[in-house]
């Protein structure tokens, strides 16, 4: 279904990328605070 709507799929991928980036930043911040 998602493949029939490239715009929605593209938005989903961008949203997932930003979520992963935020998670990585949170982990880096935690490690930085602990160091």
N, C-alpha and C positions, 0 to 999 in steps of 0.2 A: 504494500500500500504506500509506504513512504517513497518508494522508488518512482511512483507515478507523480509525485509532487517534489521535484528537486529543491524548490525553495524551502519547503518545510524540512527536508532532510538536511539542507545546508544550515538552516537555523539551528537544528538539533545538534549538528556537529560543532557549530561555533559555541553553542551553549555548553556542551560537554567539555570542550577545550577550556573555556573560561572557568568551569567548575574545577577541572583538574589543576589549572594554574593557581586558583585560589587555595586549593588544598595543599599544593606544594609550598606556597608562600606561608601558609599557617604552620606547616611542619618546620620550615626553615626558621621562622620566627621563634618557635618553641625551642629549637636546638640552639639558636643564638642566645636566647634568654638563659638557658641552662648552662651555657659555656662560661 
